[in-house]
Amino acid sequence: ERDSQDFVRYLDDESFRRRLRVAADMLKPFKEMGKLKGVCTEMTRKSGHRQRR
C-alpha cells in the first residue's frame, strides 16, 4: 500500500517526468525495430507450431 503511494509521488515528480520523456525520445527508433522483431517472433512462433505437429 505504502509502496504504491511512493510510486505515485515519484510519478508526480516533474524531473522524473522530464527524464521519462527524454528516454521515450531516445527509444523511438527502437520502437520501429520492436515492431519488426514482433513480426519475426510471430512468424517463428507459427513455424514452431508447424514443426511441433
mmJSON file of the N, C-alpha and C atoms, coordinates in Angstrom:
{"data_MODEL":{"atom_site":{
"group_PDB":["ATOM","ATOM","ATOM","ATOM","ATOM","ATOM","ATOM","ATOM","ATOM","ATOM","ATOM","ATOM","ATOM","ATOM","ATOM","ATOM","ATOM","ATOM","ATOM","ATOM","ATOM","ATOM","ATOM","ATOM","ATOM","ATOM","ATOM","ATOM","ATOM","ATOM","ATOM","ATOM","ATOM","ATOM","ATOM","ATOM","ATOM","ATOM","ATOM","ATOM","ATOM","ATOM","ATOM","ATOM","ATOM","ATOM","ATOM","ATOM","ATOM","ATOM","ATOM","ATOM","ATOM","ATOM","ATOM","ATOM","ATOM","ATOM","ATOM","ATOM","ATOM","ATOM","ATOM","ATOM","ATOM","ATOM","ATOM","ATOM","ATOM","ATOM","ATOM","ATOM","ATOM","ATOM","ATOM","ATOM","ATOM","ATOM","ATOM","ATOM","ATOM","ATOM","ATOM","ATOM","ATOM","ATOM","ATOM","ATOM","ATOM","ATOM","ATOM","ATOM","ATOM","ATOM","ATOM","ATOM","ATOM","ATOM","ATOM","ATOM","ATOM","ATOM","ATOM","ATOM","ATOM","ATOM","ATOM","ATOM","ATOM","ATOM","ATOM","ATOM","ATOM","ATOM","ATOM","ATOM","ATOM","ATOM","ATOM","ATOM","ATOM","ATOM","ATOM","ATOM","ATOM","ATOM","ATOM","ATOM","ATOM","ATOM","ATOM","ATOM","ATOM","ATOM","ATOM","ATOM","ATOM","ATOM","ATOM","ATOM","ATOM","ATOM","ATOM","ATOM","ATOM","ATOM","ATOM","ATOM","ATOM","ATOM","ATOM","ATOM","ATOM","ATOM","ATOM","ATOM","ATOM","ATOM","ATOM"],
"id":[1,2,3,4,5,6,7,8,9,10,11,12,13,14,15,16,17,18,19,20,21,22,23,24,25,26,27,28,29,30,31,32,33,34,35,36,37,38,39,40,41,42,43,44,45,46,47,48,49,50,51,52,53,54,55,56,57,58,59,60,61,62,63,64,65,66,67,68,69,70,71,72,73,74,75,76,77,78,79,80,81,82,83,84,85,86,87,88,89,90,91,92,93,94,95,96,97,98,99,100,101,102,103,104,105,106,107,108,109,110,111,112,113,114,115,116,117,118,119,120,121,122,123,124,125,126,127,128,129,130,131,132,133,134,135,136,137,138,139,140,141,142,143,144,145,146,147,148,149,150,151,152,153,154,155,156,157,158,159],
"type_symbol":["N","C","C","N","C","C","N","C","C","N","C","C","N","C","C","N","C","C","N","C","C","N","C","C","N","C","C","N","C","C","N","C","C","N","C","C","N","C","C","N","C","C","N","C","C","N","C","C","N","C","C","N","C","C","N","C","C","N","C","C","N","C","C","N","C","C","N","C","C","N","C","C","N","C","C","N","C","C","N","C","C","N","C","C","N","C","C","N","C","C","N","C","C","N","C","C","N","C","C","N","C","C","N","C","C","N","C","C","N","C","C","N","C","C","N","C","C","N","C","C","N","C","C","N","C","C","N","C","C","N","C","C","N","C","C","N","C","C","N","C","C","N","C","C","N","C","C","N","C","C","N","C","C","N","C","C","N","C","C"],
"label_atom_id":["N","CA","C","N","CA","C","N","CA","C","N","CA","C","N","CA","C","N","CA","C","N","CA","C","N","CA","C","N","CA","C","N","CA","C","N","CA","C","N","CA","C","N","CA","C","N","CA","C","N","CA","C","N","CA","C","N","CA","C","N","CA","C","N","CA","C","N","CA","C","N","CA","C","N","CA","C","N","CA","C","N","CA","C","N","CA","C","N","CA","C","N","CA","C","N","CA","C","N","CA","C","N","CA","C","N","CA","C","N","CA","C","N","CA","C","N","CA","C","N","CA","C","N","CA","C","N","CA","C","N","CA","C","N","CA","C","N","CA","C","N","CA","C","N","CA","C","N","CA","C","N","CA","C","N","CA","C","N","CA","C","N","CA","C","N","CA","C","N","CA","C","N","CA","C","N","CA","C","N","CA","C","N","CA","C"],
"label_alt_id":[null,null,null,null,null,null,null,null,null,null,null,null,null,null,null,null,null,null,null,null,null,null,null,null,null,null,null,null,null,null,null,null,null,null,null,null,null,null,null,null,null,null,null,null,null,null,null,null,null,null,null,null,null,null,null,null,null,null,null,null,null,null,null,null,null,null,null,null,null,null,null,null,null,null,null,null,null,null,null,null,null,null,null,null,null,null,null,null,null,null,null,null,null,null,null,null,null,null,null,null,null,null,null,null,null,null,null,null,null,null,null,null,null,null,null,null,null,null,null,null,null,null,null,null,null,null,null,null,null,null,null,null,null,null,null,null,null,null,null,null,null,null,null,null,null,null,null,null,null,null,null,null,null,null,null,null,null,null,null],
"label_comp_id":["GLU","GLU","GLU","ARG","ARG","ARG","ASP","ASP","ASP","SER","SER","SER","GLN","GLN","GLN","ASP","ASP","ASP","PHE","PHE","PHE","VAL","VAL","VAL","ARG","ARG","ARG","TYR","TYR","TYR","LEU","LEU","LEU","ASP","ASP","ASP","ASP","ASP","ASP","GLU","GLU","GLU","SER","SER","SER","PHE","PHE","PHE","ARG","ARG","ARG","ARG","ARG","ARG","ARG","ARG","ARG","LEU","LEU","LEU","ARG","ARG","ARG","VAL","VAL","VAL","ALA","ALA","ALA","ALA","ALA","ALA","ASP","ASP","ASP","MET","MET","MET","LEU","LEU","LEU","LYS","LYS","LYS","PRO","PRO","PRO","PHE","PHE","PHE","LYS","LYS","LYS","GLU","GLU","GLU","MET","MET","MET","GLY","GLY","GLY","LYS","LYS","LYS","LEU","LEU","LEU","LYS","LYS","LYS","GLY","GLY","GLY","VAL","VAL","VAL","CYS","CYS","CYS","THR","THR","THR","GLU","GLU","GLU","MET","MET","MET","THR","THR","THR","ARG","ARG","ARG","LYS","LYS","LYS","SER","SER","SER","GLY","GLY","GLY","HIS","HIS","HIS","ARG","ARG","ARG","GLN","GLN","GLN","ARG","ARG","ARG","ARG","ARG","ARG"],
"label_asym_id":["A","A","A","A","A","A","A","A","A","A","A","A","A","A","A","A","A","A","A","A","A","A","A","A","A","A","A","A","A","A","A","A","A","A","A","A","A","A","A","A","A","A","A","A","A","A","A","A","A","A","A","A","A","A","A","A","A","A","A","A","A","A","A","A","A","A","A","A","A","A","A","A","A","A","A","A","A","A","A","A","A","A","A","A","A","A","A","A","A","A","A","A","A","A","A","A","A","A","A","A","A","A","A","A","A","A","A","A","A","A","A","A","A","A","A","A","A","A","A","A","A","A","A","A","A","A","A","A","A","A","A","A","A","A","A","A","A","A","A","A","A","A","A","A","A","A","A","A","A","A","A","A","A","A","A","A","A","A","A"],
"label_entity_id":["1","1","1","1","1","1","1","1","1","1","1","1","1","1","1","1","1","1","1","1","1","1","1","1","1","1","1","1","1","1","1","1","1","1","1","1","1","1","1","1","1","1","1","1","1","1","1","1","1","1","1","1","1","1","1","1","1","1","1","1","1","1","1","1","1","1","1","1","1","1","1","1","1","1","1","1","1","1","1","1","1","1","1","1","1","1","1","1","1","1","1","1","1","1","1","1","1","1","1","1","1","1","1","1","1","1","1","1","1","1","1","1","1","1","1","1","1","1","1","1","1","1","1","1","1","1","1","1","1","1","1","1","1","1","1","1","1","1","1","1","1","1","1","1","1","1","1","1","1","1","1","1","1","1","1","1","1","1","1"],
"label_seq_id":[1,1,1,2,2,2,3,3,3,4,4,4,5,5,5,6,6,6,7,7,7,8,8,8,9,9,9,10,10,10,11,11,11,12,12,12,13,13,13,14,14,14,15,15,15,16,16,16,17,17,17,18,18,18,19,19,19,20,20,20,21,21,21,22,22,22,23,23,23,24,24,24,25,25,25,26,26,26,27,27,27,28,28,28,29,29,29,30,30,30,31,31,31,32,32,32,33,33,33,34,34,34,35,35,35,36,36,36,37,37,37,38,38,38,39,39,39,40,40,40,41,41,41,42,42,42,43,43,43,44,44,44,45,45,45,46,46,46,47,47,47,48,48,48,49,49,49,50,50,50,51,51,51,52,52,52,53,53,53],
"pdbx_PDB_ins_code":[null,null,null,null,null,null,null,null,null,null,null,null,null,null,null,null,null,null,null,null,null,null,null,null,null,null,null,null,null,null,null,null,null,null,null,null,null,null,null,null,null,null,null,null,null,null,null,null,null,null,null,null,null,null,null,null,null,null,null,null,null,null,null,null,null,null,null,null,null,null,null,null,null,null,null,null,null,null,null,null,null,null,null,null,null,null,null,null,null,null,null,null,null,null,null,null,null,null,null,null,null,null,null,null,null,null,null,null,null,null,null,null,null,null,null,null,null,null,null,null,null,null,null,null,null,null,null,null,null,null,null,null,null,null,null,null,null,null,null,null,null,null,null,null,null,null,null,null,null,null,null,null,null,null,null,null,null,null,null],
"Cartn_x":[0.84,0.0,0.871,1.84,2.717,3.579,3.988,4.832,4.124,2.848,2.104,2.007,1.861,1.795,3.134,4.234,5.556,5.705,5.187,5.286,4.533,3.336,2.536,3.277,3.869,4.619,5.805,6.408,7.545,7.112,5.927,5.422,5.053,4.653,4.29,5.517,6.689,7.927,8.177,8.311,8.452,9.752,10.843,12.133,12.082,11.377,11.249,10.485,9.403,8.617,9.463,10.298,11.142,12.123,12.711,13.648,12.94,11.695,10.914,10.682,10.386,10.132,11.396,12.543,13.818,14.089,13.848,14.075,13.163,11.915,10.961,11.451,11.978,12.502,13.67,14.52,15.673,15.23,14.126,13.673,12.799,12.452,11.57,12.098,13.383,13.888,13.761,13.942,13.888,12.467,11.479,10.084,9.817,10.336,10.153,10.81,12.035,12.735,11.928,11.298,10.486,9.318,8.73,7.618,8.106,9.268,9.837,10.111,10.695,11.018,9.75,8.671,7.404,6.902,7.041,6.618,7.451,8.763,9.658,9.266,8.989,8.607,7.329,6.377,5.105,5.34,6.199,6.481,7.168,8.148,8.865,7.922,6.988,6.043,5.158,4.73,3.878,4.651,5.889,6.697,6.979,7.129,7.358,6.173,4.961,3.756,3.74,4.156,4.144,5.12,6.309,7.326,6.885,6.154,5.787,4.82,4.004,2.957,3.504],
"Cartn_y":[-1.212,0.0,1.257,1.289,2.452,2.59,1.45,1.48,2.17,1.867,2.46,3.977,4.425,5.872,6.525,5.872,6.396,6.467,5.449,5.387,6.552,6.838,7.951,9.264,9.423,10.642,10.741,9.603,9.547,9.998,9.543,9.915,11.393,11.941,13.358,14.252,13.688,14.465,14.947,16.252,16.837,16.403,16.375,15.998,14.56,13.692,12.293,12.214,13.015,13.016,13.503,14.517,15.042,13.966,13.261,12.18,11.106,10.802,9.777,10.186,11.48,11.977,11.858,12.218,12.12,10.668,9.773,8.347,7.858,8.321,7.917,8.389,9.613,10.132,9.279,8.869,8.047,6.669,6.185,4.828,4.771,5.937,5.95,5.081,5.207,4.358,2.875,2.534,1.125,0.586,1.479,1.043,0.432,1.078,0.539,-0.832,-0.939,-2.219,-3.25,-2.81,-3.706,-4.264,-3.406,-3.868,-4.963,-4.721,-5.723,-7.011,-6.852,-8.01,-8.781,-8.042,-8.69,-9.526,-8.977,-9.712,-10.977,-10.853,-12.011,-13.06,-12.611,-13.54,-14.273,-13.536,-14.139,-15.205,-14.894,-15.842,-17.089,-16.898,-18.054,-18.888,-18.233,-18.967,-19.853,-19.31,-20.087,-21.276,-21.037,-22.132,-23.157,-22.669,-23.567,-24.483,-23.927,-24.744,-25.836,-25.451,-26.402,-27.546,-27.192,-28.217,-29.157,-28.612,-29.41,-30.54,-30.305,-31.265,-32.562],
"Cartn_z":[0.0,0.0,0.0,0.933,1.033,-0.221,-0.767,-1.956,-3.114,-3.284,-4.394,-4.21,-2.97,-2.72,-3.071,-2.696,-3.041,-4.552,-5.227,-6.676,-7.311,-6.787,-7.317,-7.106,-5.928,-5.645,-6.611,-6.916,-7.829,-9.223,-9.643,-10.961,-11.008,-9.869,-9.819,-9.947,-9.665,-9.714,-11.142,-11.312,-12.649,-13.321,-12.557,-13.145,-13.649,-12.913,-13.338,-14.652,-14.749,-15.989,-17.16,-16.892,-17.966,-18.425,-17.448,-17.78,-18.59,-18.192,-18.883,-20.338,-20.536,-21.895,-22.739,-22.146,-22.863,-23.231,-22.282,-22.531,-23.653,-23.653,-24.69,-26.057,-26.116,-27.382,-27.857,-26.912,-27.274,-27.765,-27.217,-27.546,-28.796,-29.349,-30.521,-31.669,-32.045,-33.143,-32.817,-31.543,-31.152,-31.245,-31.144,-31.228,-32.597,-33.656,-35.009,-35.102,-34.534,-34.537,-33.76,-32.675,-31.855,-32.654,-33.51,-34.345,-35.285,-35.919,-36.819,-36.054,-34.859,-34.033,-33.686,-33.397,-33.067,-34.237,-35.459,-36.653,-36.792,-36.596,-36.693,-35.661,-34.436,-33.371,-33.749,-34.319,-34.72,-35.784,-36.749,-37.83,-37.282,-36.403,-35.85,-34.993,-34.309,-33.467,-34.353,-35.495,-36.403,-36.964,-37.384,-37.925,-36.823,-35.588,-34.451,-34.251,-34.396,-34.249,-35.32,-36.532,-37.643,-37.357,-36.816,-36.547,-35.431,-34.447,-33.286,-33.662,-34.704,-35.006,-35.575],
"occupancy":[1.0,1.0,1.0,1.0,1.0,1.0,1.0,1.0,1.0,1.0,1.0,1.0,1.0,1.0,1.0,1.0,1.0,1.0,1.0,1.0,1.0,1.0,1.0,1.0,1.0,1.0,1.0,1.0,1.0,1.0,1.0,1.0,1.0,1.0,1.0,1.0,1.0,1.0,1.0,1.0,1.0,1.0,1.0,1.0,1.0,1.0,1.0,1.0,1.0,1.0,1.0,1.0,1.0,1.0,1.0,1.0,1.0,1.0,1.0,1.0,1.0,1.0,1.0,1.0,1.0,1.0,1.0,1.0,1.0,1.0,1.0,1.0,1.0,1.0,1.0,1.0,1.0,1.0,1.0,1.0,1.0,1.0,1.0,1.0,1.0,1.0,1.0,1.0,1.0,1.0,1.0,1.0,1.0,1.0,1.0,1.0,1.0,1.0,1.0,1.0,1.0,1.0,1.0,1.0,1.0,1.0,1.0,1.0,1.0,1.0,1.0,1.0,1.0,1.0,1.0,1.0,1.0,1.0,1.0,1.0,1.0,1.0,1.0,1.0,1.0,1.0,1.0,1.0,1.0,1.0,1.0,1.0,1.0,1.0,1.0,1.0,1.0,1.0,1.0,1.0,1.0,1.0,1.0,1.0,1.0,1.0,1.0,1.0,1.0,1.0,1.0,1.0,1.0,1.0,1.0,1.0,1.0,1.0,1.0],
"B_iso_or_equiv":[0.0,0.0,0.0,0.0,0.0,0.0,0.0,0.0,0.0,0.0,0.0,0.0,0.0,0.0,0.0,0.0,0.0,0.0,0.0,0.0,0.0,0.0,0.0,0.0,0.0,0.0,0.0,0.0,0.0,0.0,0.0,0.0,0.0,0.0,0.0,0.0,0.0,0.0,0.0,0.0,0.0,0.0,0.0,0.0,0.0,0.0,0.0,0.0,0.0,0.0,0.0,0.0,0.0,0.0,0.0,0.0,0.0,0.0,0.0,0.0,0.0,0.0,0.0,0.0,0.0,0.0,0.0,0.0,0.0,0.0,0.0,0.0,0.0,0.0,0.0,0.0,0.0,0.0,0.0,0.0,0.0,0.0,0.0,0.0,0.0,0.0,0.0,0.0,0.0,0.0,0.0,0.0,0.0,0.0,0.0,0.0,0.0,0.0,0.0,0.0,0.0,0.0,0.0,0.0,0.0,0.0,0.0,0.0,0.0,0.0,0.0,0.0,0.0,0.0,0.0,0.0,0.0,0.0,0.0,0.0,0.0,0.0,0.0,0.0,0.0,0.0,0.0,0.0,0.0,0.0,0.0,0.0,0.0,0.0,0.0,0.0,0.0,0.0,0.0,0.0,0.0,0.0,0.0,0.0,0.0,0.0,0.0,0.0,0.0,0.0,0.0,0.0,0.0,0.0,0.0,0.0,0.0,0.0,0.0],
"pdbx_formal_charge":[null,null,null,null,null,null,null,null,null,null,null,null,null,null,null,null,null,null,null,null,null,null,null,null,null,null,null,null,null,null,null,null,null,null,null,null,null,null,null,null,null,null,null,null,null,null,null,null,null,null,null,null,null,null,null,null,null,null,null,null,null,null,null,null,null,null,null,null,null,null,null,null,null,null,null,null,null,null,null,null,null,null,null,null,null,null,null,null,null,null,null,null,null,null,null,null,null,null,null,null,null,null,null,null,null,null,null,null,null,null,null,null,null,null,null,null,null,null,null,null,null,null,null,null,null,null,null,null,null,null,null,null,null,null,null,null,null,null,null,null,null,null,null,null,null,null,null,null,null,null,null,null,null,null,null,null,null,null,null],
"auth_seq_id":[1,1,1,2,2,2,3,3,3,4,4,4,5,5,5,6,6,6,7,7,7,8,8,8,9,9,9,10,10,10,11,11,11,12,12,12,13,13,13,14,14,14,15,15,15,16,16,16,17,17,17,18,18,18,19,19,19,20,20,20,21,21,21,22,22,22,23,23,23,24,24,24,25,25,25,26,26,26,27,27,27,28,28,28,29,29,29,30,30,30,31,31,31,32,32,32,33,33,33,34,34,34,35,35,35,36,36,36,37,37,37,38,38,38,39,39,39,40,40,40,41,41,41,42,42,42,43,43,43,44,44,44,45,45,45,46,46,46,47,47,47,48,48,48,49,49,49,50,50,50,51,51,51,52,52,52,53,53,53],
"auth_comp_id":["GLU","GLU","GLU","ARG","ARG","ARG","ASP","ASP","ASP","SER","SER","SER","GLN","GLN","GLN","ASP","ASP","ASP","PHE","PHE","PHE","VAL","VAL","VAL","ARG","ARG","ARG","TYR","TYR","TYR","LEU","LEU","LEU","ASP","ASP","ASP","ASP","ASP","ASP","GLU","GLU","GLU","SER","SER","SER","PHE","PHE","PHE","ARG","ARG","ARG","ARG","ARG","ARG","ARG","ARG","ARG","LEU","LEU","LEU","ARG","ARG","ARG","VAL","VAL","VAL","ALA","ALA","ALA","ALA","ALA","ALA","ASP","ASP","ASP","MET","MET","MET","LEU","LEU","LEU","LYS","LYS","LYS","PRO","PRO","PRO","PHE","PHE","PHE","LYS","LYS","LYS","GLU","GLU","GLU","MET","MET","MET","GLY","GLY","GLY","LYS","LYS","LYS","LEU","LEU","LEU","LYS","LYS","LYS","GLY","GLY","GLY","VAL","VAL","VAL","CYS","CYS","CYS","THR","THR","THR","GLU","GLU","GLU","MET","MET","MET","THR","THR","THR","ARG","ARG","ARG","LYS","LYS","LYS","SER","SER","SER","GLY","GLY","GLY","HIS","HIS","HIS","ARG","ARG","ARG","GLN","GLN","GLN","ARG","ARG","ARG","ARG","ARG","ARG"],
"auth_asym_id":["A","A","A","A","A","A","A","A","A","A","A","A","A","A","A","A","A","A","A","A","A","A","A","A","A","A","A","A","A","A","A","A","A","A","A","A","A","A","A","A","A","A","A","A","A","A","A","A","A","A","A","A","A","A","A","A","A","A","A","A","A","A","A","A","A","A","A","A","A","A","A","A","A","A","A","A","A","A","A","A","A","A","A","A","A","A","A","A","A","A","A","A","A","A","A","A","A","A","A","A","A","A","A","A","A","A","A","A","A","A","A","A","A","A","A","A","A","A","A","A","A","A","A","A","A","A","A","A","A","A","A","A","A","A","A","A","A","A","A","A","A","A","A","A","A","A","A","A","A","A","A","A","A","A","A","A","A","A","A"],
"auth_atom_id":["N","CA","C","N","CA","C","N","CA","C","N","CA","C","N","CA","C","N","CA","C","N","CA","C","N","CA","C","N","CA","C","N","CA","C","N","CA","C","N","CA","C","N","CA","C","N","CA","C","N","CA","C","N","CA","C","N","CA","C","N","CA","C","N","CA","C","N","CA","C","N","CA","C","N","CA","C","N","CA","C","N","CA","C","N","CA","C","N","CA","C","N","CA","C","N","CA","C","N","CA","C","N","CA","C","N","CA","C","N","CA","C","N","CA","C","N","CA","C","N","CA","C","N","CA","C","N","CA","C","N","CA","C","N","CA","C","N","CA","C","N","CA","C","N","CA","C","N","CA","C","N","CA","C","N","CA","C","N","CA","C","N","CA","C","N","CA","C","N","CA","C","N","CA","C","N","CA","C","N","CA","C","N","CA","C"],
"pdbx_PDB_model_num":[1,1,1,1,1,1,1,1,1,1,1,1,1,1,1,1,1,1,1,1,1,1,1,1,1,1,1,1,1,1,1,1,1,1,1,1,1,1,1,1,1,1,1,1,1,1,1,1,1,1,1,1,1,1,1,1,1,1,1,1,1,1,1,1,1,1,1,1,1,1,1,1,1,1,1,1,1,1,1,1,1,1,1,1,1,1,1,1,1,1,1,1,1,1,1,1,1,1,1,1,1,1,1,1,1,1,1,1,1,1,1,1,1,1,1,1,1,1,1,1,1,1,1,1,1,1,1,1,1,1,1,1,1,1,1,1,1,1,1,1,1,1,1,1,1,1,1,1,1,1,1,1,1,1,1,1,1,1,1]
}}}
